[in-house]
Amino acid sequence: MLTYLVTGGAGFIGANLIHALLEQRSDVHVVNLDALTYAANLRHLAILESNPRYTFVCADIRDAAAVQAIFTTYNIDAVLHLAAESHVDRSIQQPLNFVETNVLGTAVLLEAAKNAWLDKPQHVRADKKHCRFLHISTDEVFGSLGATGYFTEASPYAPNSPYSASKAASDMLVRSYYYTYGLPAVITNCSNNYGRFQHAEKLIPTIIRKALAGESIPIYGDGGYVRDWLHVADHVAALLTLLRQGRAGEQYVIGGHNEYDNLTLAGMICTYLDQHAPRTDGLKYASQITHVADRPGHDRRYAIDAAKIRQETGWVPNSRFEDGLSATIDWYLQQKTIN
């Protein structure tokens, strides 16, 4: 039985990843390490509590002793590192929290993996040749695109927020542990995810939550900020593919090929709600859309060319955006609260 450590497993992508791992891999025991900060929600994993192949550990990735104890106790074979502070708005208000978790926390995990898997620099232990450190990052590390072009693995780093800067720093640490020590690490940079389990503060849940509450739906600036949307199930499939096929020391960008500006996205959600959960007063939800002051350093456009992962592994996103968005809205409509 292999043992995989998922950090941030009580978060949005982490919870979806753990469900997929346990459903698809009968030979894997999952250890979920999460500090249970505001963005965590163990309810999304409640059905797994009785599964003998699932273990939850409440600890902080910055706690070196706790992380080392996990590697020792469970004999970890792979790390899927998702734990991070990830909301740009919060990073503008509390940048040091992002540096501490995203940079220091990643360094602690890398050091624990190095100590567990390597005898010395550039020499992986004979019984750990199969091990992988999969570092899940963001396309925001590359900064902002103009009206054309795409991010690739060759794109220069140009982070424009404390959040993206902290993730860029964590990427560089992972890279350094591969080149300096030979730690078998892979870096991924994904576009904006959507789907079930996402925290209420993110854009799509916010639009749904505000609409249903009859409140103003806030859209930054002119609403023309473009993002490439990737369904979380497609992202999880990419991560599990790279865990098997990704080459150590390599970086892979992962995108959904679904570019929409924020105003168009809000309109799509409002139209769907008009059809499936109409307002009692007969008005359209789009009437609640309100343009608000822009946030500092707002990147205009993100888009990804995922040719490398497609060519090396055959992975492609399977979700049609309209279908994925409809299923996501339906999931939130079924929840008693959106949090």
C-alpha positions in Angstrom: 0.0 0.0 0.0 1.3 3.4 -1.0 0.8 6.4 1.3 0.1 9.8 -0.3 0.2 13.0 1.8 -2.3 15.7 0.6 -1.7 19.1 2.2 -4.7 21.4 2.3 -7.0 18.4 1.8 -10.0 20.0 3.5 -9.9 22.9 1.0 -11.6 23.1 -2.4 -9.2 21.3 -4.8 -7.8 19.1 -2.0 -11.2 17.6 -1.0 -12.0 16.9 -4.7 -8.5 15.3 -5.1 -8.9 13.1 -2.1 -12.2 11.8 -3.2 -10.8 11.0 -6.6 -7.7 9.3 -5.2 -9.7 7.0 -3.0 -12.2 6.2 -5.7 -9.6 5.5 -8.4 -6.6 4.0 -6.5 -7.3 1.0 -4.3 -3.6 0.7 -3.5 -3.3 4.2 -1.9 -3.7 5.4 1.7 -4.3 9.1 1.9 -3.1 11.3 4.8 -4.8 14.6 4.7 -2.8 17.3 6.5 -4.8 20.5 7.1 -4.6 23.3 9.6 -8.4 23.9 9.3 -8.2 27.6 8.6 -11.2 29.6 7.5 -11.2 28.0 4.0 -11.3 24.4 5.1 -14.5 22.4 5.4 -14.3 18.8 6.7 -18.0 18.3 5.9 -16.9 17.7 2.3 -14.9 14.7 3.5 -17.3 13.4 6.2 -18.2 10.4 4.1 -14.6 9.2 4.2 -14.2 9.3 8.0 -14.8 5.5 8.3 -12.6 4.6 5.3 -9.5 2.7 6.6 -7.5 4.2 3.7 -8.1 7.8 4.9 -6.4 9.6 7.8 -6.8 13.2 8.8 -4.1 15.1 10.7 -4.8 18.6 11.9 -1.5 20.4 11.8 0.2 23.4 10.2 2.6 22.9 7.3 4.9 25.5 9.0 5.3 23.1 12.0 8.5 21.3 11.1 8.2 18.8 14.0 4.6 17.9 13.0 5.4 17.5 9.4 8.5 15.4 10.1 6.4 13.1 12.4 3.9 12.5 9.6 6.7 11.4 7.2 8.1 9.1 9.9 4.8 7.7 11.1 3.2 7.1 7.7 6.2 6.4 5.5 5.1 8.9 2.8 5.5 7.9 -0.8 4.2 11.1 -2.5 3.3 14.6 -1.5 0.5 16.5 -3.3 1.0 20.0 -2.0 -2.1 22.1 -2.2 -2.1 23.9 1.2 -1.9 27.6 0.6 -3.3 31.0 1.4 -4.9 31.7 -2.0 -7.2 34.7 -2.1 -5.7 37.8 -3.8 -7.9 40.2 -1.9 -6.8 38.8 1.4 -3.2 38.9 0.3 -3.5 42.6 -0.2 -4.7 43.1 3.3 -2.5 40.5 5.1 0.6 39.7 2.9 2.7 38.3 5.7 0.2 35.4 6.2 0.8 34.4 2.6 4.5 34.6 2.9 4.6 32.5 6.0 2.2 29.7 4.8 3.1 29.6 1.1 6.8 30.1 1.3 7.9 28.9 4.8 5.3 26.1 4.7 6.6 24.8 1.4 10.2 24.9 2.6 9.2 22.8 5.6 7.6 20.2 3.4 10.5 20.1 1.0 12.9 19.6 3.8 10.9 16.8 5.3 10.6 15.1 1.9 14.4 15.5 1.3 15.2 14.0 4.7 12.8 11.0 4.1 13.7 10.2 0.5 17.3 11.1 0.0 20.5 9.6 1.5 22.5 12.6 0.3 22.2 15.3 -2.5 21.4 13.8 -5.9 21.0 10.3 -4.4 17.4 9.0 -3.8 17.2 6.1 -1.4 16.8 2.8 -3.3 13.3 2.2 -1.7 12.1 5.7 -2.6 12.8 5.8 -6.3 9.1 5.9 -7.0 8.4 9.0 -4.8 7.2 12.3 -6.1 6.7 15.8 -4.7 3.9 17.4 -6.7 3.7 21.1 -6.1 0.4 22.7 -7.2 0.7 26.4 -8.0 -1.1 29.0 -10.1 -0.8 30.7 -13.5 -0.9 34.0 -11.6 2.9 33.7 -11.1 3.3 34.8 -14.7 1.6 38.1 -14.3 -0.9 39.5 -16.8 -1.4 38.9 -20.5 -2.6 41.4 -23.1 -5.5 40.7 -25.5 -3.5 37.9 -27.2 -1.0 35.2 -26.3 -0.9 32.4 -23.7 1.1 31.3 -20.7 3.4 28.4 -21.3 6.1 26.7 -19.2 8.6 29.1 -20.7 6.7 32.2 -19.6 8.7 34.6 -17.4 7.6 35.0 -13.8 6.1 38.4 -13.2 3.8 38.2 -10.1 1.7 41.3 -9.4 0.1 40.5 -6.0 1.4 39.3 -2.6 -0.4 36.1 -3.3 1.1 35.4 -6.7 4.5 36.5 -5.4 4.4 34.1 -2.5 3.4 31.3 -4.9 6.2 32.3 -7.3 8.7 32.0 -4.4 7.4 28.6 -3.4 7.8 27.4 -7.1 11.4 28.6 -6.9 12.0 26.7 -3.7 10.7 23.5 -5.3 12.8 24.0 -8.3 15.9 24.6 -6.1 15.3 21.3 -4.2 15.3 19.4 -7.5 18.4 21.0 -8.9 20.4 21.2 -5.6 19.3 17.9 -3.9 17.7 15.9 -6.7 14.4 15.8 -4.9 11.9 14.2 -7.4 9.6 17.2 -7.7 7.1 18.4 -10.3 5.6 21.9 -10.5 2.1 22.6 -11.9 0.5 26.0 -12.6 -3.2 25.9 -13.2 -5.8 28.4 -14.3 -8.9 29.4 -12.3 -10.7 26.4 -10.9 -14.5 26.0 -10.4 -16.8 23.3 -9.2 -18.2 21.8 -6.0 -16.7 22.6 -2.6 -15.3 26.0 -3.5 -15.1 28.5 -0.7 -17.8 31.3 -0.7 -15.3 34.1 -1.1 -14.3 33.0 -4.6 -15.9 34.6 -7.7 -18.4 32.0 -8.9 -19.7 31.2 -5.4 -19.8 34.9 -4.6 -22.0 35.6 -7.6 -24.4 32.8 -6.8 -24.5 33.7 -3.1 -25.1 37.4 -3.6 -27.7 36.7 -6.3 -29.7 34.3 -4.1 -29.5 36.7 -1.2 -30.9 39.6 -3.2 -27.7 41.6 -2.6 -25.5 43.5 -5.1 -23.3 41.3 -7.2 -19.9 43.0 -7.1 -17.8 43.1 -10.3 -14.5 44.8 -10.2 -13.9 47.8 -12.5 -15.3 47.4 -16.0 -15.7 43.6 -15.6 -13.4 43.0 -18.5 -10.9 40.9 -16.6 -10.5 37.6 -18.4 -9.8 34.2 -16.8 -9.3 30.7 -18.2 -11.7 28.5 -16.3 -10.8 24.9 -15.5 -13.2 22.4 -13.9 -11.8 21.0 -10.7 -12.5 17.5 -11.9 -10.3 18.1 -14.9 -7.6 19.6 -12.7 -7.7 16.6 -10.4 -7.4 14.3 -13.4 -4.3 16.3 -14.6 -2.7 16.1 -11.2 -3.2 12.3 -10.9 -1.9 11.9 -14.5 1.3 13.9 -13.7 1.8 12.0 -10.5 2.2 8.9 -12.7 3.7 10.4 -15.8 5.2 13.8 -14.9 8.9 14.0 -15.3 10.9 15.0 -12.2 12.2 18.5 -12.4 9.6 19.5 -15.0 6.9 22.2 -14.9 3.4 21.8 -16.5 0.8 24.5 -17.0 -2.8 23.3 -16.9 -5.7 25.2 -18.4 -9.4 24.6 -19.3 -9.4 26.6 -22.6 -12.4 28.5 -21.4 -11.8 32.2 -21.5 -14.5 34.5 -20.1 -14.5 38.0 -18.7 -16.0 38.5 -15.3 -19.0 40.4 -16.5 -19.9 37.8 -19.1 -19.5 35.1 -16.5 -21.8 36.9 -14.0 -24.4 37.2 -16.8 -24.2 33.5 -17.6 -24.8 32.6 -13.9 -27.6 35.1 -13.6 -29.3 33.7 -16.7 -29.1 30.2 -15.3 -30.5 31.3 -12.0 -33.4 33.1 -13.7 -34.3 29.8 -15.3 -33.8 27.4 -12.3 -34.3 29.6 -9.2 -36.1 32.7 -10.4 -36.6 35.7 -8.1 -40.0 35.9 -6.5 -40.5 39.5 -7.7 -40.0 38.5 -11.4 -36.9 40.7 -11.9 -33.8 39.4 -13.4 -30.7 38.6 -11.3 -28.6 40.6 -13.7 -30.2 43.7 -12.2 -28.1 43.1 -9.1 -24.8 43.3 -10.9 -22.9 46.3 -9.6 -19.5 47.6 -10.7 -17.3 48.4 -7.7 -13.9 50.0 -7.3 -11.1 47.9 -8.8 -8.6 46.2 -6.6 -4.9 47.2 -6.7 -2.7 45.4 -9.2 -5.5 43.6 -10.9 -4.2 41.3 -13.8 -6.1 41.8 -17.0 -6.0 38.4 -18.6 -4.8 34.9 -17.9 -4.8 32.1 -20.6 -2.9 28.9 -20.8 -1.4 26.8 -23.6 -1.5 23.3 -22.1 0.3 21.7 -25.1 3.1 20.1 -23.0 0.9 18.1 -20.7 -1.2 17.1 -23.6 1.7 15.9 -25.7 3.5 14.1 -22.9 0.6 12.5 -21.2 -2.5 12.7 -23.4 -4.4 14.7 -20.8 -7.1 17.1 -22.0 -9.9 18.8 -20.2 -13.2 16.9 -20.6 -15.7 19.4 -19.2 -17.7 21.6 -21.5 -17.8 24.9 -19.6 -21.5 25.5 -20.0 -22.2 22.0 -18.6 -19.6 22.3 -15.8 -21.0 25.7 -14.8 -24.6 24.4 -14.7 -23.6 21.4 -12.6 -21.7 23.7 -10.3 -24.6 26.1 -9.8 -26.9 23.2 -9.2 -24.6 21.9 -6.5 -24.6 25.2 -4.7 -28.4 25.4 -5.1 -28.7 22.1 -3.2 -26.6 23.4 -0.3 -28.3 25.0 2.7 -25.5 27.6 2.9 -22.7 28.6 0.6 -19.5 28.6 2.6 
